[in-house]
Amino acid sequence: MATKRLRNKIFNRLLLTSSLTIIITVIFLIVLITNYYSDVIVQREMDLNIRTLERVEDYFLNKESDWNGFIRNLYEKEDVIDDLSDALHKEYADYLQHRLDKFMRQNTFIPSNMDTYFYGFFSQDPDVNAVALQSSEYPEIHYLFIYNHGRWKQSIARLSANDELRFQDTGILSVEKLDKTFTKTIQINNPTTLKKMGELTIFYSTEGLEKIVQRENPTVKSSFFLLGRSGQVVYSNNQEIPKQLVRNLPSENNVDQMKQEGQTYFINSITDIGDYSAYTVIPQKELNKLTVVRGTMWILIIAVLIIALTLTYSFMRNYSARIRRIDASIQEVQKGNLAIRIPESKKEDELATIASSFNLMLDELDKYIERVYVLNIKQQQAELKALQSQINPHFLFNTLEVIRMTAVVDGAKTSSKMIYHLSRLLRYSLESKEMVPLQTEIENVQQYLQLVQLQHPDKLTFHVDIPREIEQTPIQRLVLQPIVENYIVHGFQKDKKDNQLEMIAKQELDSIKIIVKDNGKGIPEERLNTILEHINDEEGENMHSIGMKNVHQRLKLKHGKEYGLTIESKENQGTRVTLIIPMGADENV
């Protein structure tokens, strides 16, 4: 039973549905994003290695361009190539003597020999440590030119006495144990015979390569290797890569993965950089570090998910509480408690609109009940008081009819007319209808005014202007006669023969205005204010007559606060009373 009740609660159903939707959507998105992001990071690292290799390739291409320029310029300088040929074919003492004699025969003090040419070329390259020149025909003839003494000393510091730097019989300088150094050997030929005269070996520092290869704060440990033609490691930036893997590095460019001792390595390479091949190696375990982001993102998403569900629960719980209050209030109204009201929220949403509309409906219902109930009670009081003020009205009506017929027989026409009009007034007052057509109410007023005219001949004239289209408009019975009576009692001047009374009706939008104005005594301002306060005081004296206050209160109770009567008057200038009733009021209410 409890489970069924739980399922039937809209709050729990909405919470479950929204929670499942959020969880499924977030899990789908995080899996998609993390996979994509991990692939992007791995590809980014691979691209960085490729760009490193491209920069290394550009570095060696620039060096190769320098080497080609060096050889081309060397062969173009006749004096320098002759000096170089002498150096490679003569003992050092003979070479110096020959160079001195040649210098003495020159017309200039600027020497033109291999020393000045080498210095002018190699001293401009910050990566050059030294240059070695060795004769092919005479291995014992060799020269060494040092351009960066500090780095050169550091590069040979590891050599022992047995590893002393020397020129071998093969004509190649032993450089296997030089530290942070790679070389380039250039063959020098005789420009005339094209026969090889010797070899020029350039010793480069690896500092330039290190600036290209090394990265600040790398995400993963990526290793770099520069290998010579025979497979020896010329330069390396090794981040714990096994030596066996380095020995087996592929000689093709299309190999991107290798396995060694159960580990997978991703390799990028360029194998045709002149005399060298360049490789970058990333272990799979290093790339796996990048996927740690997945765990971080999962933790972050779970935290965000918990916050989202908590906010959703709090938000929906608040709405659920407001819905329960609305439901409880409706149940109270079903029990007959019309005094209940839903506490209104400061939030502007649908539930606030429902609460406001519900409270407004109850307010209007209270007003309607009060209006109908009070109207009926007061109408009954008015009828009771009217009946109490009548002494057997049916008997009086019949008696008046007998007197009228007697007056007619006796020839008293004026008395007969007065009795006739009085009888009509009594008959109208005895009717049980609350609502009558406007024309009927006007005719009753005319009966009353004709009776007054008979009492005061030639002293009162009245004019009625009622458009035909509003003659049948429903109006409460006996609302115009008290206004006319009030004029006759308080405003009619018996000593004057120009007493006038006008009754005009006109339609304005959805209302009808009935104006009753006279040229009587008028009302002093202070007295008028007192009258207005009296007729608008709902808590005042009970309605025991059908006077002005009675009329005003009846109109308001029947049609609403925007209807009723207003009084305008000035002393000795007459009075104007305006009644406002709705167009097409319900006769049955």
C-alpha positions as CSV (number, residue, x, y, z in Angstrom):
1,M,0.0,0.0,0.0
2,A,2.8,2.4,0.9
3,T,4.6,1.5,-2.3
4,K,1.5,2.2,-4.4
5,R,1.0,5.5,-2.6
6,L,4.6,6.4,-3.3
7,R,4.2,5.7,-7.0
8,N,1.1,7.8,-7.2
9,K,2.8,10.9,-5.9
10,I,3.6,13.2,-8.8
11,F,6.6,14.6,-6.9
12,N,8.2,11.2,-6.7
13,R,7.5,10.3,-10.3
14,L,8.9,13.6,-11.5
15,L,12.0,13.3,-9.3
16,L,12.6,9.8,-10.5
17,T,12.1,10.7,-14.2
18,S,14.2,13.8,-14.1
19,S,17.0,12.1,-12.1
20,L,17.2,9.2,-14.5
21,T,17.2,11.6,-17.5
22,I,20.0,13.7,-16.0
23,I,22.1,10.6,-15.0
24,I,21.7,8.9,-18.4
25,T,22.4,12.1,-20.3
26,V,25.4,13.0,-18.2
27,I,27.0,9.5,-18.4
28,F,26.5,9.4,-22.2
29,L,28.1,12.9,-22.6
30,I,31.0,12.2,-20.3
31,V,31.9,8.9,-22.0
32,L,31.7,10.6,-25.4
33,I,33.7,13.7,-24.3
34,T,36.4,11.8,-22.4
35,N,37.0,9.4,-25.2
36,Y,37.2,12.2,-27.7
37,Y,39.3,14.3,-25.3
38,S,41.7,11.5,-24.7
39,D,42.1,10.8,-28.4
40,V,42.7,14.5,-28.9
41,I,45.4,14.7,-26.2
42,V,47.2,11.5,-27.5
43,Q,47.1,12.9,-31.1
44,R,48.3,16.3,-29.8
45,E,51.4,14.6,-28.3
46,M,52.1,12.7,-31.5
47,D,51.8,15.9,-33.5
48,L,54.2,17.6,-31.1
49,N,56.7,14.8,-31.8
50,I,56.2,15.1,-35.5
51,R,56.8,18.9,-35.4
52,T,59.9,18.2,-33.3
53,L,61.2,15.9,-36.1
54,E,60.3,18.5,-38.7
55,R,62.3,21.2,-36.9
56,V,65.3,18.8,-36.6
57,E,65.0,18.1,-40.3
58,D,65.0,21.9,-41.0
59,Y,68.0,22.3,-38.7
60,F,70.0,19.7,-40.7
61,L,68.8,21.1,-44.1
62,N,70.1,24.5,-43.0
63,K,73.4,22.9,-42.1
64,E,73.6,21.1,-45.4
65,S,72.9,24.4,-47.2
66,D,75.9,25.9,-45.2
67,W,78.1,22.9,-46.2
68,N,77.3,23.3,-49.9
69,G,78.0,27.0,-49.7
70,F,81.3,26.3,-48.0
71,I,82.5,23.9,-50.7
72,R,81.2,26.0,-53.6
73,N,83.0,29.1,-52.2
74,L,86.1,27.1,-51.5
75,Y,86.5,26.0,-55.1
76,E,85.8,29.5,-56.3
77,K,88.7,30.9,-54.3
78,E,91.8,29.9,-56.2
79,D,94.3,31.1,-53.6
80,V,92.5,29.3,-50.7
81,I,92.3,26.0,-52.6
82,D,96.0,26.2,-53.5
83,D,96.9,26.9,-49.9
84,L,94.7,24.0,-48.8
85,S,96.4,21.7,-51.3
86,D,99.8,22.7,-50.0
87,A,98.8,22.1,-46.5
88,L,97.6,18.5,-47.3
89,H,100.7,17.6,-49.3
90,K,103.6,19.1,-47.3
91,E,105.1,18.8,-43.9
92,Y,103.9,21.4,-41.6
93,A,107.3,23.3,-41.5
94,D,107.5,23.3,-45.3
95,Y,103.9,24.4,-45.5
96,L,104.5,27.3,-43.2
97,Q,107.6,28.4,-45.1
98,H,105.7,28.2,-48.4
99,R,102.8,30.2,-47.0
100,L,105.2,32.9,-45.7
101,D,106.9,33.2,-49.0
102,K,103.6,33.5,-50.8
103,F,102.4,36.2,-48.3
104,M,105.6,38.2,-48.9
105,R,104.9,38.2,-52.7
106,Q,101.3,39.5,-52.2
107,N,100.5,43.1,-52.9
108,T,98.2,43.2,-49.8
109,F,98.6,42.7,-46.1
110,I,95.3,40.6,-45.9
111,P,96.3,36.9,-46.0
112,S,94.3,34.6,-48.3
113,N,94.7,31.1,-46.9
114,M,92.7,28.3,-45.4
115,D,93.0,29.6,-41.8
116,T,91.3,32.9,-42.6
117,Y,88.7,31.2,-44.9
118,F,87.8,28.6,-42.2
119,Y,87.6,31.2,-39.5
120,G,85.4,33.6,-41.6
121,F,83.0,30.7,-42.3
122,F,82.9,28.5,-39.1
123,S,83.2,31.2,-36.5
124,Q,79.8,32.5,-37.6
125,D,78.1,29.3,-36.7
126,P,77.4,29.2,-33.0
127,D,77.1,25.4,-33.0
128,V,80.6,24.7,-34.3
129,N,83.2,23.6,-31.7
130,A,86.1,22.7,-33.9
131,V,87.2,21.7,-37.4
132,A,89.7,18.9,-38.3
133,L,91.5,18.6,-41.6
134,Q,93.3,15.4,-42.7
135,S,95.3,14.5,-45.8
136,S,94.2,11.4,-47.7
137,E,97.6,10.7,-49.2
138,Y,99.6,11.5,-46.1
139,P,97.7,10.3,-42.9
140,E,100.3,11.9,-40.7
141,I,99.4,15.4,-42.0
142,H,96.4,16.7,-40.1
143,Y,95.2,20.0,-38.6
144,L,92.7,21.0,-35.8
145,F,91.0,24.4,-35.7
146,I,89.1,25.1,-32.4
147,Y,86.5,27.9,-32.4
148,N,84.8,27.4,-29.1
149,H,87.5,26.3,-26.6
150,G,85.1,26.0,-23.6
151,R,82.7,23.6,-25.2
152,W,85.5,21.7,-26.9
153,K,87.2,21.0,-23.6
154,Q,83.9,19.8,-22.2
155,S,83.4,17.4,-25.1
156,I,86.8,15.8,-24.7
157,A,86.8,15.8,-20.9
158,R,85.5,12.2,-20.8
159,L,88.4,10.8,-22.8
160,S,91.0,8.8,-20.8
161,A,94.7,8.5,-21.6
162,N,94.0,5.5,-23.8
163,D,91.2,7.3,-25.5
164,E,93.4,10.2,-26.5
165,L,92.1,12.1,-29.4
166,R,94.0,11.0,-32.5
167,F,93.9,10.6,-36.2
168,Q,93.6,7.0,-37.3
169,D,95.2,5.3,-40.2
170,T,91.9,5.3,-41.9
171,G,92.0,9.0,-42.0
172,I,88.9,9.5,-39.7
173,L,89.2,11.3,-36.3
174,S,88.1,9.1,-33.4
175,V,85.0,10.8,-32.0
176,E,82.9,7.9,-30.5
177,K,83.5,9.1,-27.0
178,L,83.2,12.9,-27.5
179,D,80.5,14.3,-25.3
180,K,77.5,16.2,-26.7
181,T,79.0,16.3,-30.2
182,F,78.0,15.3,-33.7
183,T,80.2,15.6,-36.8
184,K,80.0,16.2,-40.5
185,T,82.8,15.0,-42.8
186,I,83.3,16.7,-46.2
187,Q,85.5,15.3,-48.9
188,I,87.9,17.8,-50.5
189,N,89.0,17.1,-54.1
190,N,91.6,18.6,-56.3
191,P,89.7,21.0,-58.6
192,T,91.9,20.1,-61.6
193,T,92.2,16.3,-61.3
194,L,89.1,15.7,-59.1
195,K,91.3,13.4,-57.1
196,K,90.6,13.3,-53.3
197,M,93.0,15.4,-51.4
198,G,91.6,15.1,-47.9
199,E,88.7,15.3,-45.5
200,L,87.3,18.1,-43.5
201,T,85.5,17.1,-40.3
202,I,83.2,19.6,-38.5
203,F,82.5,19.1,-34.8
204,Y,79.1,20.5,-33.8
205,S,77.7,21.0,-30.3
206,T,74.3,19.3,-29.6
207,E,73.1,22.4,-27.8
208,G,71.2,23.5,-30.9
209,L,69.5,20.2,-31.0
210,E,68.7,20.2,-27.3
211,K,66.8,23.5,-27.7
212,I,64.7,22.0,-30.4
213,V,64.1,18.7,-28.7
214,Q,63.5,19.6,-25.1
215,R,60.2,21.0,-24.0
216,E,59.3,22.8,-20.9
217,N,56.9,21.1,-18.5
218,P,56.1,18.2,-20.8
219,T,52.8,16.3,-20.2
220,V,54.5,13.0,-21.1
221,K,58.1,11.7,-21.3
222,S,59.0,11.6,-25.0
223,S,62.5,10.4,-25.9
224,F,64.6,11.6,-28.9
225,F,67.4,9.8,-30.7
226,L,69.7,10.9,-33.5
227,L,71.4,7.9,-35.1
228,G,74.3,7.8,-37.6
229,R,74.5,5.6,-40.8
230,S,76.0,2.7,-38.9
231,G,73.3,2.8,-36.3
232,Q,75.3,4.4,-33.5
233,V,73.6,6.9,-31.3
234,V,75.0,10.3,-32.1
235,Y,72.7,12.2,-29.7
236,S,69.8,11.2,-27.5
237,N,67.4,12.7,-25.0
238,N,66.5,9.3,-23.5
239,Q,63.6,9.1,-21.0
240,E,64.0,5.5,-19.7
241,I,63.8,3.8,-23.1
242,P,65.5,0.3,-23.1
243,K,68.8,0.2,-25.0
244,Q,67.6,-2.9,-26.9
245,L,64.7,-0.9,-28.4
246,V,67.1,1.9,-29.4
247,R,69.3,-0.7,-31.3
248,N,66.3,-2.0,-33.1
249,L,64.8,1.3,-34.2
250,P,63.4,0.8,-37.7
251,S,65.1,2.3,-40.7
252,E,61.7,3.0,-42.5
253,N,59.5,6.0,-42.0
254,N,56.2,4.1,-41.9
255,V,56.7,2.2,-38.6
256,D,54.7,3.8,-35.8
257,Q,54.5,1.1,-33.1
258,M,57.0,-1.3,-31.6
259,K,56.8,-3.8,-28.7
260,Q,59.6,-4.5,-26.3
261,E,59.4,-6.6,-23.2
262,G,55.7,-6.5,-23.2
263,Q,55.5,-2.7,-23.5
264,T,54.2,-0.8,-26.5
265,Y,56.0,2.2,-27.9
266,F,54.8,4.8,-30.4
267,I,57.5,5.9,-32.8
268,N,57.8,8.8,-35.2
269,S,60.9,9.0,-37.4
270,I,62.6,10.7,-40.3
271,T,65.4,8.4,-41.6
272,D,66.8,10.4,-44.5
273,I,68.3,13.5,-42.9
274,G,71.7,13.3,-44.7
275,D,74.0,11.0,-42.7
276,Y,71.5,10.8,-39.8
277,S,68.1,9.4,-38.8
278,A,65.9,11.1,-36.1
279,Y,63.4,9.3,-33.9
280,T,60.9,10.2,-31.2
281,V,59.6,7.4,-28.9
282,I,56.6,7.6,-26.5
283,P,55.8,4.6,-24.2
284,Q,52.2,3.5,-24.0
285,K,52.3,3.9,-20.3
286,E,53.1,7.6,-20.7
287,L,50.1,8.1,-23.0
288,N,48.0,6.3,-20.4
289,K,48.8,9.1,-18.0
290,L,46.8,11.3,-20.3
291,T,43.7,9.2,-19.7
292,V,43.9,10.1,-16.0
293,V,41.8,13.0,-17.2
294,R,39.0,10.6,-17.5
295,G,39.1,9.8,-13.9
296,T,39.3,13.5,-13.0
297,M,36.4,14.3,-15.3
298,W,34.3,11.4,-13.8
299,I,34.9,12.7,-10.3
300,L,34.0,16.2,-11.4
301,I,30.9,15.0,-13.2
302,I,29.8,12.9,-10.3
303,A,30.2,15.9,-8.0
304,V,28.2,18.1,-10.5
305,L,25.6,15.3,-10.8
306,I,25.1,15.1,-7.1
307,I,24.8,18.9,-6.9
308,A,22.3,18.9,-9.8
309,L,20.2,16.1,-8.2
310,T,20.3,17.9,-4.9
311,L,19.1,21.1,-6.5
312,T,16.4,19.3,-8.4
313,Y,15.2,17.5,-5.3
314,S,15.2,20.8,-3.3
315,F,13.4,22.6,-6.2
316,M,10.8,19.9,-6.7
317,R,10.3,19.4,-2.9
318,N,9.5,23.1,-2.6
319,Y,7.0,22.8,-5.5
320,S,5.6,19.6,-4.0
321,A,5.0,21.4,-0.6
322,R,3.2,24.2,-2.4
323,I,1.1,21.8,-4.4
324,R,0.1,20.0,-1.1
325,R,-1.0,23.3,0.4
326,I,-3.1,24.0,-2.7
327,D,-4.6,20.4,-2.4
328,A,-5.3,20.8,1.3
329,S,-7.0,24.2,0.7
330,I,-9.3,22.7,-2.0
331,Q,-10.2,19.9,0.4
332,E,-11.1,22.4,3.0
333,V,-13.3,24.3,0.6
334,Q,-15.0,21.0,-0.3
335,K,-15.8,20.6,3.5
336,G,-17.4,24.1,3.4
337,N,-14.6,26.2,4.9
338,L,-14.7,29.2,2.7
339,A,-12.5,31.2,5.0
340,I,-9.4,29.2,4.0
341,R,-6.8,30.9,1.9
342,I,-3.6,29.6,0.2
343,P,-0.5,31.4,1.4
344,E,0.8,33.4,-1.6
345,S,4.4,33.0,-2.7
346,K,6.7,35.9,-3.8
347,K,7.7,33.7,-6.8
348,E,6.0,34.5,-10.1
349,D,5.2,31.1,-11.5
350,E,2.2,28.9,-12.4
351,L,1.6,27.8,-8.8
352,A,1.6,31.4,-7.6
353,T,-1.0,32.2,-10.3
354,I,-3.1,29.2,-9.2
355,A,-2.9,30.3,-5.6
356,S,-3.8,33.9,-6.4
357,S,-6.7,32.9,-8.7
358,F,-8.0,30.4,-6.0
359,N,-7.9,33.1,-3.3
360,L,-9.5,35.6,-5.7
361,M,-12.3,33.1,-6.5
362,L,-13.0,32.6,-2.8
363,D,-13.1,36.4,-2.3
364,E,-15.5,36.8,-5.2
365,L,-17.6,33.9,-3.9
366,D,-17.8,35.5,-0.4
367,K,-18.8,38.8,-2.0
368,Y,-21.4,37.1,-4.1
369,I,-22.9,35.1,-1.2
370,E,-22.9,38.3,0.9
371,R,-24.4,40.3,-1.9
372,V,-27.2,37.8,-2.6
373,Y,-27.8,36.9,1.0
374,V,-27.8,40.4,2.4
375,L,-29.8,41.7,-0.6
376,N,-32.5,39.1,0.1
377,I,-32.5,39.8,3.8
378,K,-32.7,43.5,3.4
379,Q,-35.3,43.2,0.7
380,Q,-37.3,41.0,3.0
381,Q,-36.8,43.6,5.8
382,A,-38.0,46.4,3.4
383,E,-41.0,44.4,2.4
384,L,-41.8,43.5,6.0
385,K,-41.5,47.1,7.1
386,A,-43.6,48.2,4.1
387,L,-46.2,45.7,5.1
388,Q,-46.0,46.8,8.7
389,S,-46.6,50.4,7.6
390,Q,-49.7,49.3,5.7
391,I,-53.0,48.8,7.5
392,N,-54.3,45.9,5.5
393,P,-53.3,47.2,2.1
394,H,-55.8,45.0,0.2
395,F,-58.6,46.3,2.3
396,L,-57.4,49.8,1.9
397,F,-57.1,49.3,-1.9
398,N,-60.7,48.0,-2.1
399,T,-61.9,50.8,0.1
400,L,-60.2,53.5,-2.1
401,E,-61.8,52.0,-5.2
402,V,-65.2,52.3,-3.6
403,I,-64.6,55.9,-2.6
404,R,-63.4,56.7,-6.1
405,M,-66.5,55.3,-7.7
406,T,-68.6,57.2,-5.2
407,A,-66.7,60.4,-6.1
408,V,-67.4,59.8,-9.8
409,V,-71.1,59.3,-9.1
410,D,-71.1,62.5,-7.1
411,G,-69.2,64.4,-9.9
412,A,-66.0,65.0,-7.9
413,K,-63.6,64.4,-10.8
414,T,-60.4,65.7,-9.1
415,S,-60.9,63.5,-6.1
416,S,-61.6,60.6,-8.4
417,K,-58.4,61.1,-10.2
418,M,-56.4,61.4,-7.0
419,I,-57.9,58.2,-5.7
420,Y,-57.1,56.5,-9.0
421,H,-53.4,57.5,-9.0
422,L,-53.1,56.6,-5.3
423,S,-54.6,53.2,-6.1
424,R,-52.1,52.6,-8.9
425,L,-49.3,53.5,-6.6
426,L,-50.5,51.0,-4.0
427,R,-51.0,48.3,-6.5
428,Y,-47.4,48.8,-7.8
429,S,-46.0,48.7,-4.3
430,L,-47.8,45.4,-3.6
431,E,-46.2,43.6,-6.5
432,S,-43.7,40.8,-5.6
433,K,-41.3,41.3,-8.5
434,E,-37.8,42.7,-7.6
435,M,-36.9,43.6,-11.2
436,V,-39.2,45.5,-13.6
437,P,-38.6,47.1,-17.0
438,L,-37.4,50.7,-16.8
439,Q,-40.5,51.9,-18.6
440,T,-42.7,50.4,-15.8
441,E,-40.7,52.1,-13.1
442,I,-41.0,55.4,-15.0
443,E,-44.8,55.0,-15.3
444,N,-45.0,54.5,-11.5
445,V,-43.1,57.7,-11.0
446,Q,-45.5,59.5,-13.4
447,Q,-48.5,58.2,-11.4
448,Y,-46.9,59.8,-8.3
449,L,-46.1,63.1,-10.0
450,Q,-49.7,63.3,-11.4
451,L,-51.0,62.9,-7.9
452,V,-48.7,65.8,-6.8
453,Q,-49.9,67.9,-9.7
454,L,-53.5,67.3,-8.6
455,Q,-52.6,68.5,-5.1
456,H,-50.8,71.5,-6.4
457,P,-52.3,72.6,-9.7
458,D,-50.2,74.6,-12.1
459,K,-47.1,74.6,-9.8
460,L,-45.1,71.6,-11.1
461,T,-44.0,70.5,-14.6
462,F,-42.0,67.4,-15.3
463,H,-40.4,66.1,-18.4
464,V,-39.3,62.4,-19.1
465,D,-36.8,61.5,-21.9
466,I,-36.3,57.7,-22.2
467,P,-34.9,56.4,-25.5
468,R,-37.0,53.5,-26.9
469,E,-34.0,51.1,-27.1
470,I,-33.5,51.1,-23.3
471,E,-37.2,51.1,-22.2
472,Q,-37.1,47.4,-21.4
473,T,-33.8,47.5,-19.4
474,P,-34.4,45.7,-16.1
475,I,-34.3,47.9,-13.0
476,Q,-35.0,47.3,-9.3
477,R,-38.5,48.2,-8.3
478,L,-39.0,51.4,-6.3
479,V,-35.6,53.0,-6.9
480,L,-36.8,56.1,-8.7
481,Q,-39.9,57.0,-6.6
482,P,-37.8,57.7,-3.4
483,I,-35.7,60.2,-5.3
484,V,-38.7,62.0,-6.7
485,E,-40.4,61.9,-3.2
486,N,-37.2,63.4,-1.7
487,Y,-37.5,66.4,-4.1
488,I,-41.3,66.9,-3.3
489,V,-40.6,66.8,0.4
490,H,-37.4,68.9,0.5
491,G,-37.0,70.8,-2.7
492,F,-40.5,71.6,-4.0
493,Q,-41.5,75.3,-3.4
494,K,-45.2,75.7,-3.0
495,D,-45.1,79.4,-3.4
496,K,-43.7,79.2,-6.9
497,K,-45.3,78.2,-10.1
498,D,-42.1,77.3,-12.1
499,N,-41.1,74.1,-10.2
500,Q,-39.6,71.8,-12.8
501,L,-38.5,68.2,-12.7
502,E,-36.6,66.3,-15.5
503,M,-35.9,62.6,-15.8
504,I,-33.4,61.7,-18.5
505,A,-32.0,58.2,-19.3
506,K,-29.1,57.5,-21.7
507,Q,-26.7,54.7,-22.5
508,E,-22.9,55.0,-21.9
509,L,-20.9,51.9,-22.9
510,D,-22.2,49.0,-20.8
511,S,-24.1,51.2,-18.3
512,I,-27.3,53.3,-18.3
513,K,-27.4,56.7,-16.5
514,I,-30.7,57.9,-15.2
515,I,-30.6,61.6,-14.3
516,V,-33.2,63.2,-12.1
517,K,-32.7,67.0,-11.8
518,D,-34.9,69.8,-10.4
519,N,-34.8,73.6,-9.9
520,G,-35.7,73.4,-6.2
521,K,-34.2,74.7,-3.0
522,G,-31.0,72.8,-3.4
523,I,-28.8,71.5,-0.5
524,P,-26.2,73.4,1.5
525,E,-22.7,72.1,1.1
526,E,-22.3,71.0,4.7
527,R,-25.6,69.2,4.6
528,L,-24.8,67.6,1.3
529,N,-21.6,66.1,2.7
530,T,-23.5,64.7,5.6
531,I,-26.0,63.1,3.3
532,L,-23.3,61.6,1.1
533,E,-21.5,60.1,4.1
534,H,-24.8,58.7,5.4
535,I,-25.8,56.9,2.1
536,N,-22.3,55.4,1.7
537,D,-22.1,54.1,5.3
538,E,-22.7,50.4,5.0
539,E,-22.3,49.8,8.8
540,G,-24.9,52.5,9.7
541,E,-28.5,52.3,10.5
542,N,-30.4,49.3,9.1
543,M,-32.5,50.0,6.0
544,H,-35.9,50.6,7.6
545,S,-37.3,52.8,4.7
546,I,-37.0,53.0,0.9
547,G,-35.2,56.3,1.0
548,M,-32.0,57.5,-0.7
549,K,-29.6,55.3,1.3
550,N,-31.9,52.4,0.7
551,V,-31.8,52.9,-3.0
552,H,-28.0,53.4,-3.1
553,Q,-27.3,50.3,-1.0
554,R,-29.7,48.2,-3.0
555,L,-28.1,49.1,-6.2
556,K,-24.5,48.3,-4.9
557,L,-25.6,45.0,-3.4
558,K,-27.3,44.0,-6.6
559,H,-24.9,45.1,-9.2
560,G,-21.6,45.9,-7.5
561,K,-19.7,48.8,-6.0
562,E,-19.3,50.6,-9.3
563,Y,-23.1,51.2,-9.5
564,G,-25.4,53.3,-7.3
565,L,-26.3,56.9,-7.1
566,T,-24.5,60.2,-6.8
567,I,-25.9,63.6,-5.6
568,E,-24.9,67.0,-6.9
569,S,-26.5,70.1,-5.5
570,K,-26.1,73.8,-4.8
571,E,-28.2,75.9,-2.5
572,N,-31.1,77.7,-4.3
573,Q,-29.9,76.2,-7.7
574,G,-31.5,72.8,-7.6
575,T,-30.4,69.2,-7.2
576,R,-29.1,66.6,-9.6
577,V,-29.3,62.9,-8.7
578,T,-27.6,60.3,-11.1
579,L,-28.3,56.6,-11.0
580,I,-26.0,54.2,-12.7
581,I,-27.3,50.6,-13.5
582,P,-25.8,48.0,-15.8
583,M,-27.1,47.5,-19.3
584,G,-29.1,44.3,-19.5
585,A,-29.1,43.3,-15.8
586,D,-30.3,39.9,-14.9
587,E,-34.0,40.0,-13.9
588,N,-33.9,36.6,-12.1
589,V,-31.0,37.4,-9.7
